[in-house]
Amino acid sequence: MCVCIPAQVIAITDAANRLARVQVGGATREVSLACIVDEQHTVESCIGDWVLIHVGFAMSRIDEAEARKTLELLAQLGEIESQLAAEHTARVK
């Protein structure tokens, strides 16, 4: 199973190599935009775009509403996972 995380492109770090800095949940990281740029959508025009990140690559562009919805669902899954872990710990004691 592959999971892509929504992130927003905040800066181009190396246009020649199609690298950008993205932000998600307050954290930033460098990713490749090679999979989503072409003659109509250049590297420089990606600033502000919401993208799906998988293993260091922006795999596709998505709209902001979809990105926020996905981030909310991921946060809810994290909360559920924490609750399940707490319940498991309580049962083991």
PyMOL Python script that loads the backbone (N, CA, C, O; Angstrom):
from pymol import cmd

cmd.read_pdbstr("""\
ATOM      1  N   MET A   1       0.830  -1.167   0.000  1.00  0.00           N
ATOM      2  CA  MET A   1       0.000   0.000   0.000  1.00  0.00           C
ATOM      3  C   MET A   1       0.881   1.239   0.000  1.00  0.00           C
ATOM      4  O   MET A   1       1.829   1.323   0.780  1.00  0.00           O
ATOM      5  N   CYS A   2       0.586   2.183  -0.850  1.00  0.00           N
ATOM      6  CA  CYS A   2       1.341   3.431  -0.929  1.00  0.00           C
ATOM      7  C   CYS A   2       0.506   4.562  -0.354  1.00  0.00           C
ATOM      8  O   CYS A   2      -0.701   4.646  -0.586  1.00  0.00           O
ATOM      9  N   VAL A   3       1.161   5.419   0.390  1.00  0.00           N
ATOM     10  CA  VAL A   3       0.483   6.573   0.956  1.00  0.00           C
ATOM     11  C   VAL A   3       1.149   7.828   0.420  1.00  0.00           C
ATOM     12  O   VAL A   3       2.367   7.986   0.508  1.00  0.00           O
ATOM     13  N   CYS A   4       0.347   8.710  -0.129  1.00  0.00           N
ATOM     14  CA  CYS A   4       0.834  10.013  -0.559  1.00  0.00           C
ATOM     15  C   CYS A   4       0.339  11.052   0.435  1.00  0.00           C
ATOM     16  O   CYS A   4      -0.805  10.999   0.888  1.00  0.00           O
ATOM     17  N   ILE A   5       1.200  11.985   0.764  1.00  0.00           N
ATOM     18  CA  ILE A   5       0.876  13.027   1.728  1.00  0.00           C
ATOM     19  C   ILE A   5       0.737  14.361   0.996  1.00  0.00           C
ATOM     20  O   ILE A   5       1.617  14.726   0.215  1.00  0.00           O
ATOM     21  N   PRO A   6      -0.349  15.091   1.234  1.00  0.00           N
ATOM     22  CA  PRO A   6      -0.488  16.417   0.620  1.00  0.00           C
ATOM     23  C   PRO A   6       0.505  17.405   1.230  1.00  0.00           C
ATOM     24  O   PRO A   6       0.726  17.410   2.441  1.00  0.00           O
ATOM     25  N   ALA A   7       1.090  18.227   0.389  1.00  0.00           N
ATOM     26  CA  ALA A   7       2.020  19.268   0.827  1.00  0.00           C
ATOM     27  C   ALA A   7       1.899  20.444  -0.123  1.00  0.00           C
ATOM     28  O   ALA A   7       1.464  20.299  -1.266  1.00  0.00           O
ATOM     29  N   GLN A   8       2.294  21.619   0.373  1.00  0.00           N
ATOM     30  CA  GLN A   8       2.233  22.812  -0.468  1.00  0.00           C
ATOM     31  C   GLN A   8       3.647  23.229  -0.851  1.00  0.00           C
ATOM     32  O   GLN A   8       4.534  23.297   0.000  1.00  0.00           O
ATOM     33  N   VAL A   9       3.851  23.507  -2.130  1.00  0.00           N
ATOM     34  CA  VAL A   9       5.147  23.968  -2.627  1.00  0.00           C
ATOM     35  C   VAL A   9       5.334  25.405  -2.154  1.00  0.00           C
ATOM     36  O   VAL A   9       4.518  26.278  -2.448  1.00  0.00           O
ATOM     37  N   ILE A  10       6.434  25.644  -1.409  1.00  0.00           N
ATOM     38  CA  ILE A  10       6.669  26.985  -0.876  1.00  0.00           C
ATOM     39  C   ILE A  10       7.868  27.681  -1.514  1.00  0.00           C
ATOM     40  O   ILE A  10       7.988  28.903  -1.420  1.00  0.00           O
ATOM     41  N   ALA A  11       8.758  26.924  -2.162  1.00  0.00           N
ATOM     42  CA  ALA A  11       9.926  27.545  -2.789  1.00  0.00           C
ATOM     43  C   ALA A  11      10.559  26.571  -3.781  1.00  0.00           C
ATOM     44  O   ALA A  11      10.481  25.353  -3.619  1.00  0.00           O
ATOM     45  N   ILE A  12      11.177  27.130  -4.794  1.00  0.00           N
ATOM     46  CA  ILE A  12      11.977  26.334  -5.725  1.00  0.00           C
ATOM     47  C   ILE A  12      13.413  26.406  -5.227  1.00  0.00           C
ATOM     48  O   ILE A  12      13.957  27.498  -5.065  1.00  0.00           O
ATOM     49  N   THR A  13      14.024  25.267  -4.985  1.00  0.00           N
ATOM     50  CA  THR A  13      15.386  25.242  -4.457  1.00  0.00           C
ATOM     51  C   THR A  13      16.438  25.007  -5.536  1.00  0.00           C
ATOM     52  O   THR A  13      17.588  25.421  -5.386  1.00  0.00           O
ATOM     53  N   ASP A  14      16.050  24.348  -6.618  1.00  0.00           N
ATOM     54  CA  ASP A  14      16.978  24.077  -7.727  1.00  0.00           C
ATOM     55  C   ASP A  14      16.140  23.853  -8.986  1.00  0.00           C
ATOM     56  O   ASP A  14      15.730  22.728  -9.272  1.00  0.00           O
ATOM     57  N   ALA A  15      15.893  24.910  -9.723  1.00  0.00           N
ATOM     58  CA  ALA A  15      15.020  24.830 -10.902  1.00  0.00           C
ATOM     59  C   ALA A  15      15.579  23.879 -11.957  1.00  0.00           C
ATOM     60  O   ALA A  15      14.822  23.135 -12.582  1.00  0.00           O
ATOM     61  N   ALA A  16      16.884  23.897 -12.157  1.00  0.00           N
ATOM     62  CA  ALA A  16      17.490  23.042 -13.182  1.00  0.00           C
ATOM     63  C   ALA A  16      17.247  21.558 -12.906  1.00  0.00           C
ATOM     64  O   ALA A  16      17.062  20.770 -13.833  1.00  0.00           O
ATOM     65  N   ASN A  17      17.250  21.188 -11.638  1.00  0.00           N
ATOM     66  CA  ASN A  17      17.027  19.793 -11.255  1.00  0.00           C
ATOM     67  C   ASN A  17      15.600  19.531 -10.789  1.00  0.00           C
ATOM     68  O   ASN A  17      15.288  18.441 -10.309  1.00  0.00           O
ATOM     69  N   ARG A  18      14.733  20.536 -10.932  1.00  0.00           N
ATOM     70  CA  ARG A  18      13.305  20.431 -10.596  1.00  0.00           C
ATOM     71  C   ARG A  18      13.065  20.068  -9.132  1.00  0.00           C
ATOM     72  O   ARG A  18      12.242  19.208  -8.819  1.00  0.00           O
ATOM     73  N   LEU A  19      13.794  20.737  -8.245  1.00  0.00           N
ATOM     74  CA  LEU A  19      13.657  20.492  -6.813  1.00  0.00           C
ATOM     75  C   LEU A  19      12.965  21.673  -6.146  1.00  0.00           C
ATOM     76  O   LEU A  19      13.173  22.828  -6.518  1.00  0.00           O
ATOM     77  N   ALA A  20      12.139  21.359  -5.153  1.00  0.00           N
ATOM     78  CA  ALA A  20      11.396  22.394  -4.441  1.00  0.00           C
ATOM     79  C   ALA A  20      11.300  22.052  -2.970  1.00  0.00           C
ATOM     80  O   ALA A  20      11.478  20.903  -2.565  1.00  0.00           O
ATOM     81  N   ARG A  21      11.013  23.074  -2.176  1.00  0.00           N
ATOM     82  CA  ARG A  21      10.746  22.894  -0.761  1.00  0.00           C
ATOM     83  C   ARG A  21       9.239  22.892  -0.601  1.00  0.00           C
ATOM     84  O   ARG A  21       8.549  23.770  -1.119  1.00  0.00           O
ATOM     85  N   VAL A  22       8.722  21.888   0.128  1.00  0.00           N
ATOM     86  CA  VAL A  22       7.294  21.796   0.401  1.00  0.00           C
ATOM     87  C   VAL A  22       7.075  21.846   1.904  1.00  0.00           C
ATOM     88  O   VAL A  22       7.979  21.575   2.693  1.00  0.00           O
ATOM     89  N   GLN A  23       5.848  22.201   2.279  1.00  0.00           N
ATOM     90  CA  GLN A  23       5.493  22.273   3.693  1.00  0.00           C
ATOM     91  C   GLN A  23       4.245  21.451   3.946  1.00  0.00           C
ATOM     92  O   GLN A  23       3.270  21.504   3.197  1.00  0.00           O
ATOM     93  N   VAL A  24       4.308  20.693   5.023  1.00  0.00           N
ATOM     94  CA  VAL A  24       3.137  19.941   5.478  1.00  0.00           C
ATOM     95  C   VAL A  24       3.186  19.863   6.990  1.00  0.00           C
ATOM     96  O   VAL A  24       4.181  19.424   7.566  1.00  0.00           O
ATOM     97  N   GLY A  25       2.124  20.285   7.624  1.00  0.00           N
ATOM     98  CA  GLY A  25       2.038  20.221   9.071  1.00  0.00           C
ATOM     99  C   GLY A  25       3.152  20.949   9.794  1.00  0.00           C
ATOM    100  O   GLY A  25       3.576  20.507  10.861  1.00  0.00           O
ATOM    101  N   GLY A  26       3.639  22.048   9.249  1.00  0.00           N
ATOM    102  CA  GLY A  26       4.694  22.815   9.888  1.00  0.00           C
ATOM    103  C   GLY A  26       6.101  22.342   9.548  1.00  0.00           C
ATOM    104  O   GLY A  26       7.069  23.062   9.796  1.00  0.00           O
ATOM    105  N   ALA A  27       6.229  21.164   8.996  1.00  0.00           N
ATOM    106  CA  ALA A  27       7.538  20.639   8.607  1.00  0.00           C
ATOM    107  C   ALA A  27       7.789  20.934   7.132  1.00  0.00           C
ATOM    108  O   ALA A  27       6.855  21.000   6.333  1.00  0.00           O
ATOM    109  N   THR A  28       9.057  21.111   6.783  1.00  0.00           N
ATOM    110  CA  THR A  28       9.410  21.311   5.378  1.00  0.00           C
ATOM    111  C   THR A  28      10.412  20.254   4.956  1.00  0.00           C
ATOM    112  O   THR A  28      11.148  19.699   5.772  1.00  0.00           O
ATOM    113  N   ARG A  29      10.419  19.991   3.649  1.00  0.00           N
ATOM    114  CA  ARG A  29      11.398  19.060   3.093  1.00  0.00           C
ATOM    115  C   ARG A  29      11.563  19.347   1.619  1.00  0.00           C
ATOM    116  O   ARG A  29      10.713  19.990   1.002  1.00  0.00           O
ATOM    117  N   GLU A  30      12.647  18.876   1.059  1.00  0.00           N
ATOM    118  CA  GLU A  30      12.899  19.065  -0.362  1.00  0.00           C
ATOM    119  C   GLU A  30      12.373  17.848  -1.128  1.00  0.00           C
ATOM    120  O   GLU A  30      12.575  16.704  -0.720  1.00  0.00           O
ATOM    121  N   VAL A  31      11.695  18.118  -2.246  1.00  0.00           N
ATOM    122  CA  VAL A  31      11.158  17.046  -3.077  1.00  0.00           C
ATOM    123  C   VAL A  31      11.419  17.356  -4.545  1.00  0.00           C
ATOM    124  O   VAL A  31      11.720  18.490  -4.918  1.00  0.00           O
ATOM    125  N   SER A  32      11.299  16.343  -5.346  1.00  0.00           N
ATOM    126  CA  SER A  32      11.424  16.495  -6.793  1.00  0.00           C
ATOM    127  C   SER A  32      10.056  16.802  -7.405  1.00  0.00           C
ATOM    128  O   SER A  32       9.050  16.185  -7.055  1.00  0.00           O
ATOM    129  N   LEU A  33      10.041  17.763  -8.320  1.00  0.00           N
ATOM    130  CA  LEU A  33       8.830  18.102  -9.062  1.00  0.00           C
ATOM    131  C   LEU A  33       8.844  17.484 -10.466  1.00  0.00           C
ATOM    132  O   LEU A  33       7.965  17.772 -11.278  1.00  0.00           O
ATOM    133  N   ALA A  34       9.824  16.650 -10.746  1.00  0.00           N
ATOM    134  CA  ALA A  34      10.019  16.117 -12.100  1.00  0.00           C
ATOM    135  C   ALA A  34       8.778  15.441 -12.675  1.00  0.00           C
ATOM    136  O   ALA A  34       8.567  15.480 -13.887  1.00  0.00           O
ATOM    137  N   CYS A  35       7.966  14.832 -11.844  1.00  0.00           N
ATOM    138  CA  CYS A  35       6.787  14.105 -12.332  1.00  0.00           C
ATOM    139  C   CYS A  35       5.600  15.007 -12.664  1.00  0.00           C
ATOM    140  O   CYS A  35       4.653  14.566 -13.315  1.00  0.00           O
ATOM    141  N   ILE A  36       5.641  16.266 -12.224  1.00  0.00           N
ATOM    142  CA  ILE A  36       4.459  17.109 -12.418  1.00  0.00           C
ATOM    143  C   ILE A  36       4.697  18.340 -13.278  1.00  0.00           C
ATOM    144  O   ILE A  36       3.763  19.101 -13.527  1.00  0.00           O
ATOM    145  N   VAL A  37       5.923  18.552 -13.738  1.00  0.00           N
ATOM    146  CA  VAL A  37       6.172  19.734 -14.572  1.00  0.00           C
ATOM    147  C   VAL A  37       6.227  19.351 -16.043  1.00  0.00           C
ATOM    148  O   VAL A  37       6.607  18.239 -16.410  1.00  0.00           O
ATOM    149  N   ASP A  38       5.837  20.303 -16.865  1.00  0.00           N
ATOM    150  CA  ASP A  38       5.924  20.145 -18.308  1.00  0.00           C
ATOM    151  C   ASP A  38       5.990  21.539 -18.930  1.00  0.00           C
ATOM    152  O   ASP A  38       6.163  22.526 -18.216  1.00  0.00           O
ATOM    153  N   GLU A  39       5.856  21.625 -20.232  1.00  0.00           N
ATOM    154  CA  GLU A  39       5.975  22.922 -20.908  1.00  0.00           C
ATOM    155  C   GLU A  39       4.867  23.885 -20.491  1.00  0.00           C
ATOM    156  O   GLU A  39       5.087  25.096 -20.457  1.00  0.00           O
ATOM    157  N   GLN A  40       3.687  23.372 -20.176  1.00  0.00           N
ATOM    158  CA  GLN A  40       2.577  24.232 -19.776  1.00  0.00           C
ATOM    159  C   GLN A  40       2.610  24.596 -18.291  1.00  0.00           C
ATOM    160  O   GLN A  40       2.068  25.630 -17.901  1.00  0.00           O
ATOM    161  N   HIS A  41       3.225  23.781 -17.478  1.00  0.00           N
ATOM    162  CA  HIS A  41       3.288  24.022 -16.033  1.00  0.00           C
ATOM    163  C   HIS A  41       4.752  23.899 -15.615  1.00  0.00           C
ATOM    164  O   HIS A  41       5.214  22.816 -15.255  1.00  0.00           O
ATOM    165  N   THR A  42       5.471  25.010 -15.666  1.00  0.00           N
ATOM    166  CA  THR A  42       6.911  25.019 -15.406  1.00  0.00           C
ATOM    167  C   THR A  42       7.215  24.877 -13.915  1.00  0.00           C
ATOM    168  O   THR A  42       6.329  25.005 -13.069  1.00  0.00           O
ATOM    169  N   VAL A  43       8.463  24.613 -13.619  1.00  0.00           N
ATOM    170  CA  VAL A  43       8.903  24.490 -12.230  1.00  0.00           C
ATOM    171  C   VAL A  43       8.553  25.754 -11.445  1.00  0.00           C
ATOM    172  O   VAL A  43       8.002  25.679 -10.347  1.00  0.00           O
ATOM    173  N   GLU A  44       8.873  26.899 -12.010  1.00  0.00           N
ATOM    174  CA  GLU A  44       8.652  28.165 -11.315  1.00  0.00           C
ATOM    175  C   GLU A  44       7.176  28.418 -11.014  1.00  0.00           C
ATOM    176  O   GLU A  44       6.853  29.081 -10.028  1.00  0.00           O
ATOM    177  N   SER A  45       6.286  27.903 -11.845  1.00  0.00           N
ATOM    178  CA  SER A  45       4.850  28.137 -11.630  1.00  0.00           C
ATOM    179  C   SER A  45       4.253  27.212 -10.561  1.00  0.00           C
ATOM    180  O   SER A  45       3.065  27.317 -10.255  1.00  0.00           O
ATOM    181  N   CYS A  46       5.049  26.322  -9.998  1.00  0.00           N
ATOM    182  CA  CYS A  46       4.553  25.379  -8.987  1.00  0.00           C
ATOM    183  C   CYS A  46       4.427  25.992  -7.591  1.00  0.00           C
ATOM    184  O   CYS A  46       3.765  25.415  -6.728  1.00  0.00           O
ATOM    185  N   ILE A  47       5.044  27.141  -7.354  1.00  0.00           N
ATOM    186  CA  ILE A  47       4.971  27.743  -6.025  1.00  0.00           C
ATOM    187  C   ILE A  47       3.508  28.017  -5.680  1.00  0.00           C
ATOM    188  O   ILE A  47       2.774  28.641  -6.446  1.00  0.00           O
ATOM    189  N   GLY A  48       3.110  27.532  -4.507  1.00  0.00           N
ATOM    190  CA  GLY A  48       1.731  27.672  -4.055  1.00  0.00           C
ATOM    191  C   GLY A  48       0.861  26.466  -4.380  1.00  0.00           C
ATOM    192  O   GLY A  48      -0.212  26.306  -3.799  1.00  0.00           O
ATOM    193  N   ASP A  49       1.308  25.617  -5.299  1.00  0.00           N
ATOM    194  CA  ASP A  49       0.539  24.420  -5.657  1.00  0.00           C
ATOM    195  C   ASP A  49       0.492  23.447  -4.484  1.00  0.00           C
ATOM    196  O   ASP A  49       1.427  23.364  -3.687  1.00  0.00           O
ATOM    197  N   TRP A  50      -0.611  22.717  -4.395  1.00  0.00           N
ATOM    198  CA  TRP A  50      -0.731  21.584  -3.479  1.00  0.00           C
ATOM    199  C   TRP A  50      -0.425  20.333  -4.287  1.00  0.00           C
ATOM    200  O   TRP A  50      -0.945  20.149  -5.387  1.00  0.00           O
ATOM    201  N   VAL A  51       0.425  19.477  -3.730  1.00  0.00           N
ATOM    202  CA  VAL A  51       0.860  18.275  -4.435  1.00  0.00           C
ATOM    203  C   VAL A  51       0.781  17.074  -3.506  1.00  0.00           C
ATOM    204  O   VAL A  51       0.780  17.221  -2.283  1.00  0.00           O
ATOM    205  N   LEU A  52       0.715  15.892  -4.092  1.00  0.00           N
ATOM    206  CA  LEU A  52       0.786  14.647  -3.324  1.00  0.00           C
ATOM    207  C   LEU A  52       2.218  14.150  -3.365  1.00  0.00           C
ATOM    208  O   LEU A  52       2.780  13.948  -4.442  1.00  0.00           O
ATOM    209  N   ILE A  53       2.815  13.950  -2.182  1.00  0.00           N
ATOM    210  CA  ILE A  53       4.213  13.546  -2.052  1.00  0.00           C
ATOM    211  C   ILE A  53       4.303  12.065  -1.715  1.00  0.00           C
ATOM    212  O   ILE A  53       3.602  11.568  -0.834  1.00  0.00           O
ATOM    213  N   HIS A  54       5.175  11.375  -2.432  1.00  0.00           N
ATOM    214  CA  HIS A  54       5.462   9.964  -2.130  1.00  0.00           C
ATOM    215  C   HIS A  54       6.948   9.740  -2.360  1.00  0.00           C
ATOM    216  O   HIS A  54       7.459  10.012  -3.447  1.00  0.00           O
ATOM    217  N   VAL A  55       7.635   9.250  -1.356  1.00  0.00           N
ATOM    218  CA  VAL A  55       9.070   8.954  -1.364  1.00  0.00           C
ATOM    219  C   VAL A  55       9.909  10.050  -2.035  1.00  0.00           C
ATOM    220  O   VAL A  55      10.785   9.764  -2.851  1.00  0.00           O
ATOM    221  N   GLY A  56       9.627  11.293  -1.680  1.00  0.00           N
ATOM    222  CA  GLY A  56      10.450  12.398  -2.160  1.00  0.00           C
ATOM    223  C   GLY A  56      10.075  12.964  -3.514  1.00  0.00           C
ATOM    224  O   GLY A  56      10.784  13.819  -4.044  1.00  0.00           O
ATOM    225  N   PHE A  57       8.983  12.507  -4.075  1.00  0.00           N
ATOM    226  CA  PHE A  57       8.531  13.002  -5.375  1.00  0.00           C
ATOM    227  C   PHE A  57       7.114  13.545  -5.271  1.00  0.00           C
ATOM    228  O   PHE A  57       6.255  12.944  -4.625  1.00  0.00           O
ATOM    229  N   ALA A  58       6.877  14.683  -5.909  1.00  0.00           N
ATOM    230  CA  ALA A  58       5.511  15.181  -6.066  1.00  0.00           C
ATOM    231  C   ALA A  58       4.907  14.363  -7.198  1.00  0.00           C
ATOM    232  O   ALA A  58       5.361  14.448  -8.339  1.00  0.00           O
ATOM    233  N   MET A  59       3.889  13.577  -6.890  1.00  0.00           N
ATOM    234  CA  MET A  59       3.313  12.657  -7.873  1.00  0.00           C
ATOM    235  C   MET A  59       2.206  13.290  -8.705  1.00  0.00           C
ATOM    236  O   MET A  59       2.004  12.913  -9.859  1.00  0.00           O
ATOM    237  N   SER A  60       1.479  14.261  -8.121  1.00  0.00           N
ATOM    238  CA  SER A  60       0.399  14.935  -8.848  1.00  0.00           C
ATOM    239  C   SER A  60       0.027  16.211  -8.115  1.00  0.00           C
ATOM    240  O   SER A  60       0.345  16.385  -6.938  1.00  0.00           O
ATOM    241  N   ARG A  61      -0.642  17.091  -8.821  1.00  0.00           N
ATOM    242  CA  ARG A  61      -1.182  18.304  -8.207  1.00  0.00           C
ATOM    243  C   ARG A  61      -2.617  18.025  -7.782  1.00  0.00           C
ATOM    244  O   ARG A  61      -3.340  17.287  -8.452  1.00  0.00           O
ATOM    245  N   ILE A  62      -3.026  18.618  -6.663  1.00  0.00           N
ATOM    246  CA  ILE A  62      -4.412  18.501  -6.198  1.00  0.00           C
ATOM    247  C   ILE A  62      -4.875  19.884  -5.766  1.00  0.00           C
ATOM    248  O   ILE A  62      -4.063  20.781  -5.537  1.00  0.00           O
ATOM    249  N   ASP A  63      -6.182  20.046  -5.659  1.00  0.00           N
ATOM    250  CA  ASP A  63      -6.666  21.351  -5.214  1.00  0.00           C
ATOM    251  C   ASP A  63      -6.573  21.447  -3.689  1.00  0.00           C
ATOM    252  O   ASP A  63      -6.480  20.437  -2.992  1.00  0.00           O
ATOM    253  N   GLU A  64      -6.600  22.677  -3.196  1.00  0.00           N
ATOM    254  CA  GLU A  64      -6.399  22.932  -1.770  1.00  0.00           C
ATOM    255  C   GLU A  64      -7.463  22.252  -0.909  1.00  0.00           C
ATOM    256  O   GLU A  64      -7.147  21.719   0.154  1.00  0.00           O
ATOM    257  N   ALA A  65      -8.712  22.265  -1.354  1.00  0.00           N
ATOM    258  CA  ALA A  65      -9.785  21.648  -0.569  1.00  0.00           C
ATOM    259  C   ALA A  65      -9.532  20.159  -0.374  1.00  0.00           C
ATOM    260  O   ALA A  65      -9.707  19.635   0.726  1.00  0.00           O
ATOM    261  N   GLU A  66      -9.124  19.484  -1.432  1.00  0.00           N
ATOM    262  CA  GLU A  66      -8.827  18.049  -1.343  1.00  0.00           C
ATOM    263  C   GLU A  66      -7.629  17.809  -0.429  1.00  0.00           C
ATOM    264  O   GLU A  66      -7.623  16.861   0.356  1.00  0.00           O
ATOM    265  N   ALA A  67      -6.612  18.671  -0.530  1.00  0.00           N
ATOM    266  CA  ALA A  67      -5.428  18.532   0.320  1.00  0.00           C
ATOM    267  C   ALA A  67      -5.808  18.661   1.789  1.00  0.00           C
ATOM    268  O   ALA A  67      -5.395  17.845   2.613  1.00  0.00           O
ATOM    269  N   ARG A  68      -6.583  19.672   2.116  1.00  0.00           N
ATOM    270  CA  ARG A  68      -6.980  19.886   3.517  1.00  0.00           C
ATOM    271  C   ARG A  68      -7.849  18.744   4.039  1.00  0.00           C
ATOM    272  O   ARG A  68      -7.712  18.336   5.192  1.00  0.00           O
ATOM    273  N   LYS A  69      -8.732  18.234   3.202  1.00  0.00           N
ATOM    274  CA  LYS A  69      -9.592  17.106   3.577  1.00  0.00           C
ATOM    275  C   LYS A  69      -8.740  15.863   3.875  1.00  0.00           C
ATOM    276  O   LYS A  69      -8.979  15.160   4.856  1.00  0.00           O
ATOM    277  N   THR A  70      -7.767  15.610   3.036  1.00  0.00           N
ATOM    278  CA  THR A  70      -6.883  14.454   3.224  1.00  0.00           C
ATOM    279  C   THR A  70      -6.051  14.611   4.492  1.00  0.00           C
ATOM    280  O   THR A  70      -5.894  13.655   5.251  1.00  0.00           O
ATOM    281  N   LEU A  71      -5.516  15.811   4.729  1.00  0.00           N
ATOM    282  CA  LEU A  71      -4.730  16.046   5.940  1.00  0.00           C
ATOM    283  C   LEU A  71      -5.580  15.851   7.193  1.00  0.00           C
ATOM    284  O   LEU A  71      -5.099  15.322   8.195  1.00  0.00           O
ATOM    285  N   GLU A  72      -6.826  16.273   7.139  1.00  0.00           N
ATOM    286  CA  GLU A  72      -7.733  16.083   8.275  1.00  0.00           C
ATOM    287  C   GLU A  72      -7.971  14.592   8.537  1.00  0.00           C
ATOM    288  O   GLU A  72      -7.965  14.151   9.686  1.00  0.00           O
ATOM    289  N   LEU A  73      -8.180  13.825   7.471  1.00  0.00           N
ATOM    290  CA  LEU A  73      -8.386  12.380   7.623  1.00  0.00           C
ATOM    291  C   LEU A  73      -7.147  11.695   8.186  1.00  0.00           C
ATOM    292  O   LEU A  73      -7.258  10.803   9.027  1.00  0.00           O
ATOM    293  N   LEU A  74      -5.975  12.105   7.731  1.00  0.00           N
ATOM    294  CA  LEU A  74      -4.733  11.527   8.251  1.00  0.00           C
ATOM    295  C   LEU A  74      -4.567  11.841   9.732  1.00  0.00           C
ATOM    296  O   LEU A  74      -4.107  10.994  10.497  1.00  0.00           O
ATOM    297  N   ALA A  75      -4.940  13.056  10.144  1.00  0.00           N
ATOM    298  CA  ALA A  75      -4.870  13.424  11.563  1.00  0.00           C
ATOM    299  C   ALA A  75      -5.817  12.553  12.381  1.00  0.00           C
ATOM    300  O   ALA A  75      -5.463  12.097  13.468  1.00  0.00           O
ATOM    301  N   GLN A  76      -7.025  12.322  11.858  1.00  0.00           N
ATOM    302  CA  GLN A  76      -7.987  11.476  12.564  1.00  0.00           C
ATOM    303  C   GLN A  76      -7.464  10.048  12.688  1.00  0.00           C
ATOM    304  O   GLN A  76      -7.631   9.418  13.732  1.00  0.00           O
ATOM    305  N   LEU A  77      -6.839   9.537  11.640  1.00  0.00           N
ATOM    306  CA  LEU A  77      -6.259   8.193  11.703  1.00  0.00           C
ATOM    307  C   LEU A  77      -5.166   8.119  12.760  1.00  0.00           C
ATOM    308  O   LEU A  77      -5.046   7.115  13.462  1.00  0.00           O
ATOM    309  N   GLY A  78      -4.371   9.173  12.874  1.00  0.00           N
ATOM    310  CA  GLY A  78      -3.328   9.222  13.896  1.00  0.00           C
ATOM    311  C   GLY A  78      -3.916   9.187  15.292  1.00  0.00           C
ATOM    312  O   GLY A  78      -3.381   8.524  16.181  1.00  0.00           O
ATOM    313  N   GLU A  79      -5.023   9.905  15.488  1.00  0.00           N
ATOM    314  CA  GLU A  79      -5.690   9.902  16.790  1.00  0.00           C
ATOM    315  C   GLU A  79      -6.240   8.513  17.111  1.00  0.00           C
ATOM    316  O   GLU A  79      -6.125   8.045  18.244  1.00  0.00           O
ATOM    317  N   ILE A  80      -6.828   7.865  16.134  1.00  0.00           N
ATOM    318  CA  ILE A  80      -7.367   6.512  16.334  1.00  0.00           C
ATOM    319  C   ILE A  80      -6.238   5.549  16.676  1.00  0.00           C
ATOM    320  O   ILE A  80      -6.380   4.712  17.567  1.00  0.00           O
ATOM    321  N   GLU A  81      -5.121   5.667  15.972  1.00  0.00           N
ATOM    322  CA  GLU A  81      -3.978   4.798  16.236  1.00  0.00           C
ATOM    323  C   GLU A  81      -3.471   5.001  17.664  1.00  0.00           C
ATOM    324  O   GLU A  81      -3.126   4.033  18.341  1.00  0.00           O
ATOM    325  N   SER A  82      -3.425   6.240  18.118  1.00  0.00           N
ATOM    326  CA  SER A  82      -2.990   6.526  19.496  1.00  0.00           C
ATOM    327  C   SER A  82      -3.949   5.921  20.509  1.00  0.00           C
ATOM    328  O   SER A  82      -3.519   5.365  21.520  1.00  0.00           O
ATOM    329  N   GLN A  83      -5.238   6.027  20.245  1.00  0.00           N
ATOM    330  CA  GLN A  83      -6.237   5.454  21.155  1.00  0.00           C
ATOM    331  C   GLN A  83      -6.109   3.936  21.222  1.00  0.00           C
ATOM    332  O   GLN A  83      -6.179   3.346  22.300  1.00  0.00           O
ATOM    333  N   LEU A  84      -5.921   3.310  20.063  1.00  0.00           N
ATOM    334  CA  LEU A  84      -5.774   1.849  20.038  1.00  0.00           C
ATOM    335  C   LEU A  84      -4.528   1.409  20.784  1.00  0.00           C
ATOM    336  O   LEU A  84      -4.552   0.403  21.494  1.00  0.00           O
ATOM    337  N   ALA A  85      -3.439   2.152  20.630  1.00  0.00           N
ATOM    338  CA  ALA A  85      -2.203   1.818  21.337  1.00  0.00           C
ATOM    339  C   ALA A  85      -2.398   1.954  22.842  1.00  0.00           C
ATOM    340  O   ALA A  85      -1.908   1.121  23.604  1.00  0.00           O
ATOM    341  N   ALA A  86      -3.108   2.996  23.281  1.00  0.00           N
ATOM    342  CA  ALA A  86      -3.368   3.192  24.708  1.00  0.00           C
ATOM    343  C   ALA A  86      -4.221   2.057  25.261  1.00  0.00           C
ATOM    344  O   ALA A  86      -3.966   1.561  26.358  1.00  0.00           O
ATOM    345  N   GLU A  87      -5.236   1.646  24.500  1.00  0.00           N
ATOM    346  CA  GLU A  87      -6.089   0.552  24.935  1.00  0.00           C
ATOM    347  C   GLU A  87      -5.290  -0.745  25.032  1.00  0.00           C
ATOM    348  O   GLU A  87      -5.460  -1.516  25.976  1.00  0.00           O
ATOM    349  N   HIS A  88      -4.430  -0.978  24.063  1.00  0.00           N
ATOM    350  CA  HIS A  88      -3.595  -2.185  24.076  1.00  0.00           C
ATOM    351  C   HIS A  88      -2.681  -2.182  25.307  1.00  0.00           C
ATOM    352  O   HIS A  88      -2.539  -3.205  25.978  1.00  0.00           O
ATOM    353  N   THR A  89      -2.073  -1.050  25.597  1.00  0.00           N
ATOM    354  CA  THR A  89      -1.196  -0.942  26.759  1.00  0.00           C
ATOM    355  C   THR A  89      -1.966  -1.204  28.036  1.00  0.00           C
ATOM    356  O   THR A  89      -1.458  -1.877  28.933  1.00  0.00           O
ATOM    357  N   ALA A  90      -3.195  -0.682  28.139  1.00  0.00           N
ATOM    358  CA  ALA A  90      -4.015  -0.885  29.328  1.00  0.00           C
ATOM    359  C   ALA A  90      -4.373  -2.359  29.511  1.00  0.00           C
ATOM    360  O   ALA A  90      -4.419  -2.846  30.640  1.00  0.00           O
ATOM    361  N   ARG A  91      -4.629  -3.079  28.403  1.00  0.00           N
ATOM    362  CA  ARG A  91      -4.966  -4.498  28.492  1.00  0.00           C
ATOM    363  C   ARG A  91      -3.787  -5.360  28.896  1.00  0.00           C
ATOM    364  O   ARG A  91      -3.950  -6.366  29.586  1.00  0.00           O
ATOM    365  N   VAL A  92      -2.599  -4.963  28.465  1.00  0.00           N
ATOM    366  CA  VAL A  92      -1.402  -5.752  28.742  1.00  0.00           C
ATOM    367  C   VAL A  92      -1.028  -5.674  30.215  1.00  0.00           C
ATOM    368  O   VAL A  92      -0.460  -6.626  30.750  1.00  0.00           O
ATOM    369  N   LYS A  93      -1.329  -4.571  30.882  1.00  0.00           N
ATOM    370  CA  LYS A  93      -0.953  -4.388  32.299  1.00  0.00           C
ATOM    371  C   LYS A  93      -1.731  -5.269  33.205  1.00  0.00           C
ATOM    372  O   LYS A  93      -1.533  -5.234  34.420  1.00  0.00           O
TER     373      LYS A  93
END
""", "prot")
cmd.dss("prot")
cmd.show_as("cartoon", "prot")
cmd.util.cbc("prot")
cmd.orient("prot")
